[in-house]
Amino acid sequence: MTYLPQDGRSDGFDPRHGVWRRGLLKGLGALPLLQALAPASASAQEKPRRGGVLKLAAAYSPQSLDPLTGGPRARPHLLYPLFDTLVEFEPRTLAARPGLATSWDYPDPKTLVFTLREGIRFHDGTAFDAAAVKFNLDRALNDERSSVRGDLQSLQSIEVLASNKVALHLNRPDTALPLILADRSGMMSSPKAVGEKGKMYDRGPVGTGPFRFVRWDDGDVIEVVRNENYWKPACPGWTG
C-alpha cells in the first residue's frame, strides 16, 4: 500500500516499512556498485596483517588490575587479556575445559588434583608451575585485601605434589570448584612480581596471558601489548 496525501498525489511513502519507495529504489540502483566493490574488500579481509592498535572504551577506571583485589568494579575485559586461568570454559555451554591446567580429577571427594602445562612463563620471565599455583591460591585465601575469598570457601589447603601437579584439599566436596577457577580466583599472577611490588601490584600486573601490561594513566588509558611468547595457538604472539 502506498500512502496518498489529501491532494491525491503519491509521495512514495510505504507505511508498512517506514521507508520512501523512491529513496529505496535509488538505493537498489546503487547495488551493482556495491557488489563491484565487495570482492576487493573481502579479498583485503582474507589477508590479516600483523600489528595495529585496538581501542576499547570503558565508563570508568578500574580499582585495580590485580584480579584478587579488584573488588566489584573489576573489569573482566581488562583482566582476561593479561591473565590465563587454571580452567577455561566453553562460552555457549559454560562447560569447563583445560586452561593452564591440562586436566584435573578427584581421587577422593575432598581432594582435587590439577596437572599443569609445562614450559609456560609469566611476562617477567619467571616460570609458571605448581609452586606458583600454591602461591596464588594461598594469597586468594589469606591476603587481607582479597576480594575472591568467598569464591573459595571449600578450599582448605594447597599441596605441591610435583612441579606440574598440585592438590587442593577441601573441607567439603565441591564439584563446582574447577569452573570457579575459570574466573578471577583462578587467574595466575607472577609470585616474583607480587612480592616485589606489594600493594603497587594493583597497578603493575604480571600474568601469562596473550597481552602484557605497559602503563596505566588514570582516567585516560590502560595500554597493553602482545605477548610475543604466548603459548596458545592462533592467539597474539604465538609463532608455532
N, C-alpha and C positions, 0 to 999 in steps of 0.2 A: 504494500500500500504506500502511496506517495501522498504526502501532506499537501493539500490545496489551500492556499491562503484565501481570504474573503474575496479578493478580486478575481479568483478563478485561475490564476497562473500557477503552474507547477514550479516550485523553487527547488525541487530535487531532494528535500529532506525526508529521510525514511525513519519514522519513529520507532520501528522495530529494533533498529540497530543504533540509533542516535548518531548517524553519520550523514553527510551531504553526499548524494549519489555522484554529483559531478566531480567532487573532490576525490571520491573513491575511484571513479573511472580514470581520473588523471593519475592517481597513484598506481593503478593497474597498468597504465601506459608506460610507467617507468620500470616495470618488472624486467623487460628484456635487458635494460642497462644494468640492473642489479644482478641479474643472472650472469651477465658477461663479466662482472667484477668478482662474483663469488669464487670462481675457481682459483684466481690469483690469491685471494685472501686465505682460502682453505689450504692452498699449497704452502703459503708462508707459515701457517699454523702447524703444518706437518713437520717442520724443521725447528724444534726447540733449540734455543741458543743459551749458552751458559752465561750467567750474570744477570744484571738488572736489580732493581730495587722494588720491593713490595711494601706498600704503606697501608697500615691499618689504623683506624681511628677508634678511640675509646672515650667514654664520657668523663672519666676521671682517672687520676693516677692510682695505682695500687698502693696498699700499705707496705708491702714487702714483696720481693721476688724470691724469698726463701719459702718453699712450699709448706714448711712446717709452722711458719709464724705469720702467714698471710691473713689469717682471720677471715671474716665473712666477705671481705672485699677482694679476696684472692681471685685473680683473673686467669682462668684455665688457658685462654688463647695466648697468654704470655708465658705460662709455665710449661706447657707441653712441648713447645719448640726447644726449650732449654734442657728439659729433664726427660729421661726414659723412666718407665715404671717397671717394677718387678713383673707385673702381669699386665697384659693389654686386654681389650675386649672388642668383639665384633660390633660395630656401630648399630647394625639393624636388629640384632638379637640380644646384645649385651652378654653373649657367651664369652667366658674367659678364654684367652689364648696366650701363648708364650710371649714374654717381653724380654727383660733382662734375665729372667728365669726361663730356661728351656722346658722345664717340666716340674711337677710337684705331685706329692702323694701324701696320704695319711697312713703311716704304719700302724697307728692306733688312733682312736677318736680324738685324743687330745695332743697329738703331735702332727705338725705339718712340716714336711721336708721339701726344700727347694733345691733343684740343681740349676746352677747358674751358667750363663755363657762365659766363655773364657776369651782372653785377649782383648777385652774392652777396656778403654781408658777414659778417665774424666778429661774435661777440657784443659786441665792443668798438667796433664801427662801422667798422673798417678793411676794406679791400677784399680779397676773395679773387681772386687772379689767378695768372698763370704765375710771377711772382717769388715769391709765397708758396709755390707748389709746390716750386720750386727750394730755397727756404729749408728747408722741412720735410724734403725728401729728402736734402739735404746734411747736415742735422743727424742724420737717421737713420743716415747712413753714418759720420759723423765725430765725433759727440759721444761723449766717453769714457763716458758713462752710458747710451748707447743699448743697449737690450735687443732691438732688432729688426734689428740689423746683419746677423745671419746669414740673415735672410729676403731680403736684397738683395745677395747675393754676386755676381750677374750684372751689377749696376748699376755702371758706371764713372764717369759724369759726367752732369750735367743741364744743358741749354741752353735758355734762354728764346728762343723764336722770335718771339713776339708776346705781347701782354697776355693772350691767351686760348689760347696754344699753347706747349707745352713738349716738348722732345725728350729722351728718355732714351737715352744712348749706353751700349751693353752691351759686356762683354768676351767674350761668347759668346751665341749665340742662346738666347732664353728665352721661349717662348710661354706659360709659366705666370705670368709676372710680372703681367699685368693682374689676375688673380684674387688673387695675393698682396697686391696693393694694395687689396683689399677688406677687409683685416684691419688690425691696428694700424699697420703701416708705411704705410698709405695714409690714415690719419686726419690731417686738416689742422688745425694749431694756428695761432693768430694770431702772426705774427712779432713784432709790436709787444709783445704780452703776454709772450712768451718772453724777449725782450730786456730788458724792464723788470723782470721777476720773477726771472730767473736760476733757481736751484735751487728757489726757492719756487713756481715754476710747477707743481711737483708737486701743490701744494695750492690752486691757483687757475687751473684750466684754462679756456681760451677757444677754443671751436671755432665751427662754423657749424651745429651740429645743432639738432634740434627743441626741445631744452631747454637752459637757461642755468644755469650753476653759481651757487649762492648762498653756501653755507657748508658746512664740514666740521668736526664736533666728534668727535674721536677716540673710538671705542668707543660712539658714541651715534647720530649722524645725519649723512647727507650730503643736503643739500637742493638741489633744482633747481626752476626754474620754466619755464613755457612760453616759447619764443622767439616773440614776437609778430610777428616779421618773417620767419618761416621761409618758404623758397622752394618747398617741395614740396606739391602739392595733397593735401587730405584728411589732413593731419598737423597737430599742435598749432601754433597761431599763424597758419596760412595763412588769408588773407582774400580770395583771388581768386575 
